Amino acid sequence: MKGSTGAIAAEEQLEAAQARPLTGRGWGLYLLLAVALVPIVNPMGSSQIIFVDLINSAALLVFACTVIVYRVRLRFPFALPVFVALVGSVLAMSNAVSPPASLMALLKDAYLYLWFVALVAVLQPRGALRGLRLAWVATACFAALVVFVQAAASGHLSLQEMLIANRGQRARAVGTFINPNMFADYLLFSIFMVLGLVNQVRWRVLGPALALIVMALLSTKSNGGLISVVAGLLVWALAGAWARGMSRHRMAGMAALGLGVVIASVWLHSELGVGDALVQRVGTLSYVGRISDSSQQREHIWHRLEESYARSPLGIGPKNSSEQTLGIGGRERQESFRSKEAHDDYLSFAVERGPLGLAGLLLGTWMAVAMVLRGRRQLDRRLGSAVAGGALWAAFLGTLAASSVHSLVLEKLHFRHFWLFLAVVTAMCTEAVTTDSAPERQRAPDLPGRADVLPALHA
């Protein structure tokens, strides 16, 4: 018995020694810096490298040295889908019009994934990560305020012009990003980061922050971002109701009622013309009217990519959807004969990286959702409350749903804020790497509340 106790104590000391290098104040300051700098996107040349990448590269070098010196055990989440997509990408490079562009894309993929692995290792021993999530919200509020400062400087500080009116690309807010759609994606994640702090931070703080971020999202005039947020909010509401103990029958009834209202409204409008005047007014005076124009442009791009895929079933090479040369009649840019990117993660992976690339993306998406579904009890234990854990769990699911929908009209897998969010989710929903041979030593007491989500996943 004494020998067993001594072995457990030795393992605890070893794990503490391994974790200590990654829990120091220096790494904590770096995490806050990473959160603060992730929305600042100002590329240096065509490589899309920004000064934040230089800081992250230095941090990765320090991290690698720390892992080697202290023999820190690492976990590589999503290694299987990343490997499958990599194999597809390498095979597709044989058809690449611009091999250097493909090579640069793969190097960026490797950098972002290694950064993600390092973030998970640094975040995992840090408990509820409340400070980091608050820092994300504070940074998002600052980025939103930049929009109003820019509007005031240009003399267009009018809520009508900023949030509703459609006056072309120049009227769309970009904040600290390079285009409004990327900015909208960051704000999408930020909205659910605010909702994840419910029952941890008072609404008198969260309410103004949420309102400010939503106003900034509207100012981007991104229809895809707005639709994605609505889809995510529906999932968030259902998950939150489940976490609070609502029965599945009642949830099904509420979902059926909402679906019925939507179907009835669409039928009344299409068949009887109910609300025609309102719809026409909204389409004429607001940026919602751009949906048809945006859809036509994307359909043209997607049709061209489908033809490329028919000629190269293994893929045309990473980043090569925007490297095609078009004829005069098929130009997608007024100033250039180069094609545009796919504006769709799923189509991009299928066309650029082939069937294996798409399979890797879909597998990774499912693994992320399954990880959150299984991680409910882990969240409860980290936060010390089933109520707070349920709120964060619902926010994570809502974010994944919104992000997956946004991928239908945007290529976001090279956005740094996406990988930072995924690292937070992975660190909080999974257990730390351990050499534990006595499971009872790690087991935390069960907390009250519903955590029986998809019981089959626990088998």
N, C-alpha and C positions, 0 to 999 in steps of 0.2 A: 504494500500500500504506500509506504514511504517512497519507494522507488518510482511508483506511478505519479505521486504528487510532485516529486522532484523533476520528473520529465516534463510534466505540464508547466511547472514554473520556469524551466529552462526554455521551453517553446515560447512562453509568454514574453520572456526577456528578449529572445531572438526576434520575435515579431515586432516588439516595441522598438528594438534597435533598427530594424529594417524600415519601419514606418517613420521614425523620427526625422531622418533627413528630408522628408517630403512634407513635414508638418511645421517647418520653421516659419518665422515671421517673413523671411525673404520670399518664400513661395506664396505666402498669403498676399503680400504686396504685389507680386507679379500677377496673381489672379485678378485682383482689383484693377490693375493696369490693363490687362487683357480685355476685361469687360468694358472699361472706359474707352479703349481705343478701337474696339471691333467695329463701331459704326463709322469710323473715319476712313473713308475709302477714296484715295487719291492716287491713281496708278502712276508709276514711273515708267513711261514708255509703253510700247506694245506688249510687253511681257506681263502687264497687269500686276507687277510686284509693287507693293506699297511699303512704307517705312515700318508699318506694324509687322510685316513679314520678317524684316531684319531683326526686330526685337524678339519675335517668336523663335527665329532661328538661333539666336544667342541663348534663349531659354532652353531650347531643345539640346543644344550642346552641353549646357550645364546639367541638364537632366540626364543625358547619356553618361556623363562622367559620374554623377551621383549613383546611378544604377550600377555602374561597373564597380565603383569603389566600395559601396555598401552592400552590394549583391542583393539589391531590391528585386523581389519577384514581381514580374509584370504579367498583366492579362491583356490579351489582344482581342477586344470585342469585335464582333462582326468580321472576323478574319475569313470565314468561309465565303460570304458574298463578295467581299473585297477581292479575294483570290479568283473567284469565278469571273468577275467583271474584268480583272486584269488579264486573264487568259484570253477572253473575248477581245479585249482592246489590242493585245499584241497580234492576234490573228488578223484583226481588221487593218492594222497598219500596212499590210501588204497592198492594200488598195488605196492608200492615202495619196491625195494630190500634194499635200504638204507634210512630209514626214517630220520636219522640225516642229511644226505646230502640234502634231500628235505627241512627240517626245516631250515637249514643254507641258502639255496637258497631263501626261503621266507623271512627270516630276512634281507637278502641283498636286496631283492626287496623292502621291506618296507623302509629300510634306504635310498636307492637311490631315491625312490619316495618322501619321506619327505624332502630330500635334495633339490630335484627339486622344491617342493612347496616353500621352504624357499628362494631359489634363485629367483624364479619368484617374490615373494613379495619384495625382496630387489632390484631387477633390475627394476621393473616396474616404480617407480617414477624417474628414472634417465635419461629420455630423449633418445637421439640417441645412447647411449652406445658406442660412437666412441672410447673413450679411452680403454674400455675393449676389443673391437674388434681389435684394434691395438696391445694391449698386447697379444692377442691370436696369431696374426701373428708373432710378435716378438719372442714369445715362440716357435712357430713352426719352425722359422728360426734357433733358437738355437738348437732345437732337430735335425734339418737337418744337422747343422754343426758338431754335435756330430758324425754323420755317417762318415764324412770325416776324423775326428780326429781318430776314431776307425780304419778306413781303413789305414791311414798313420801309426798308431802304429803297425798294423799287416803286414805292408809292401806290401799292395795290393792297393795302391792309384793309380789305373789305371781306367780311365773312361770306358774302354772296359770291364774290369772285374766287376766294380761296377754296371754299368747300363745295360749291355747287356748280358755278358757271363753267362752261366748256369753251376755252379760247385757245385750244391747240397745245402743243407740247410745252411751250414756254410758260404756260399757266400752271403747269404741274410741279409741285414741290419736289425737290430732290434732297433737301437738307444737307447732310454731310456725305451723301452718296453720289454716285456718278449718273444714276438714272432713277426715275420715280418708282419703277417697279421693284428695284432692289431695295429702295427705302421702304416701300410698302411691305415687303417681306419681313424686314427687320421689325417694323412696327407691329406686324401680325404676331410675331413671337413675343414681343413686349406686352401686348394686351393680355396674353395668357400667362405671362410671368406675373403680371399684377394679380390676376385671378388666382394664381397659385399661392398668393400670400393672404388670402382670405382666412380668417380665424387666427392669424398670426400678427397681423397689423390692422390697426383700426381703420374703418371706412373713411373717417375724416381725412386720412392721409391717402388711402387708396383711391377714393372717389375722384378728387381733383387730378391725380396722376392718370387715372383711366380716361377721364374726359379729355385731357390734354393730348394723350397719345391717339385717341380715336379721332380727334380733330385733325391731327397731323396726317393720319391715314387717309381721311377724306380729302385733304389738300393734295395728296399725290394723284388723285383722280384715277386710281387704279381699280378698274372694274373687277379684274381677277383677284386682287387683294381683298376687296370688299366681299365678294362672293365666298372666298375661302374663309374669311373670318366668320361669316354667317354659318357656314357648314361646320366650322370648328365649335362655334357657340352651341349649336344643336347637340353635338356630341358631348360637350362639356356639361350642358344642362342634364342630359340623360344620365351621364356617368355620376354627376353630383347627386341626382335623385337616388340612384342606386346606392351610392356610398352612404347616404343618410338613412337607408333602410326601407325605401319605397319598394313595394312588391312589384314583381315583373308584370303581373296582370294589369296593375294600375298604370305602369309605365307604357305598356303596349296600348292601353286605351287612350292615353294622352297622345301618344305618337300617331295613332290612327285618327284621332280627332284633328290634330294639326294637319296631317296629310289630306284629310277630307276637306278642310277649309281651303287649302291651296288648290286642290283639284277643282273644287266648286268655283273658286274665284277665276281660275284660268278658263273654265267652261263658260261662265257668264260673260267674260270679256270676249272670247273668241266667237261664241254663238249669238249672243244677244247685244254685244257691243257695250256692255256695262263698263263704265270707267274709261271710254275711249278718249274723251277730252283730257282727262288727267294724265293718261299714258302719253298722249301726244305732247302735252305741255312739259312733262318731265323729260321726254326724249329731245325736245327742242331746246329747252333752257338749261338742262343739266348735262354733266359729262356722261351720264348713263346712256345718252344717245350715241356715244361712240362705240357701243358694243358691236353694232353691225359692221362698222368700218374696220374695227380691230379684228373681227372674226374673218372678214374677207381677206385681209392681209395675211393672217396666220394660215388660212386655208390654202392660199397661194404658195406659201413657204412649205407647208406640209405636203402638198401635192408634188412639188419639186423633189422633196426628200424621199417620198415614196417611190418616185421614178429612179432615184439614185440607189435606193435599197434593192429595187428589182434587178439592177445591173450588178450590184455587189452584195449578195446575201450575207456574206461574212462581216459586212460593215465597211464604211468608207474611211475609217480612221478617226480616233478621238480629235475633236475640235475642227474637223474638216467640213462640217456642214456649212461653216462660214468661210470656207476657202475655195468654194466652187466659182468658176467664171461663167457668167450668164450672158446671153445674147441681148441685143438692144431691146427687143420686145419683151424680154422677161426680167428686166432689171428690177431689183428690190430696193436699191438705194439710188437716189437721184444723182449723187455725186460719184458713184462707183459702179463697176460691173461685178463687184464681188457680192456673193450671196450673204444673206443674214443667217444668224444662228437659228436653231430649231424652235426656241421658245416653248419647249415641252421636254421635261426630263425623260419621260418614258419613250417618246419618239426619238429623242436624241440618242439615248443609250441603244435603242434598237437599230437605228440607222448607222450611227458612228461606230458602235462596238459590237454589233451583231446580236444574235440570239443569246449568247452567253452573257453579254453585257446587260441585256434587259433582264435575264434570269437573275443575275447578281443583284440588280437594283430591286426587283420585286421581292427576292428573298430577304434582303437587308431591311426593306420596309416592314415586312411581316415580322421579322425578328425583333424590330424595335417596338412594334405594337404588343407582341407577346411578352416582351420583357417588362413593359409597363403594366400589363394585365397581371402578370405574376408578382409584380413588385409592390402590391398594395400593403401587405404586412410589413415589408421592409421600410416603406415610407412612414407607416404608423410608428414603428420603433425609432426611426431616426428623429422624428418630430416629437415623440413622446405623447402623442394625442391622436386618437382615431379620427376626430373631427378635422383637425388640421391636415392629417395625412390624407383623408378623403378628398379635401378641397384641392390639395396639390396633385393627387392622383387624377382627379377629373380634369384639372388644367393641363396636365401632361397629355392625356388622351385627346383633349380638344386641340392642343397644338399639333399633335401628329396628324390628326384628321385635316385640320386647316392647311398644314404644310403639304400633305399629300394631294389635296385638291389644287393648291397653287402650282404644284409641279406640272399640272396639265397645261399651263399657259406661261411657264417660266422655267428657266434652268437655274436651279438654286444650289446644286450640290457643290459648287465652288465658293459659296458664300461662307465666310468665316463665322458669322453668327449662327449659322445652322450647325456647324460642328461644335461650337461652344455649347449650344443648347443640348445637343445630343450627348456631350460629355457630362453635363449636369444630370441629365436623365439617367444615363448609364451608371454614374457614380452613386446616385441615390436609390436606384431600384435594384441594385445587385449587391451582394456581399463582397467584402474585401478579400483579396487573395490571402490564404492562410495555410499553415502547415498543421492545422488542428487535427489531433487524433482523438479528441474528446469532445464531441459535439455539444454536450451539455454545458461546457464552459462558455460557449458563445451564445447560447440560447437566451433570448430576452423574454421576459414575461409577456404573455398575450395581453393585448389591449382590447377593450370593448369596441364594438363597431363591426360593420360588415366588411369582410375581407374575402368572401368566398366567391371571387370572380373567376369564372371559367374553371371550375374545380378540376376539369380534366387536365388543365395545364400544370397542375401541381403533382400529378401522378408520376 
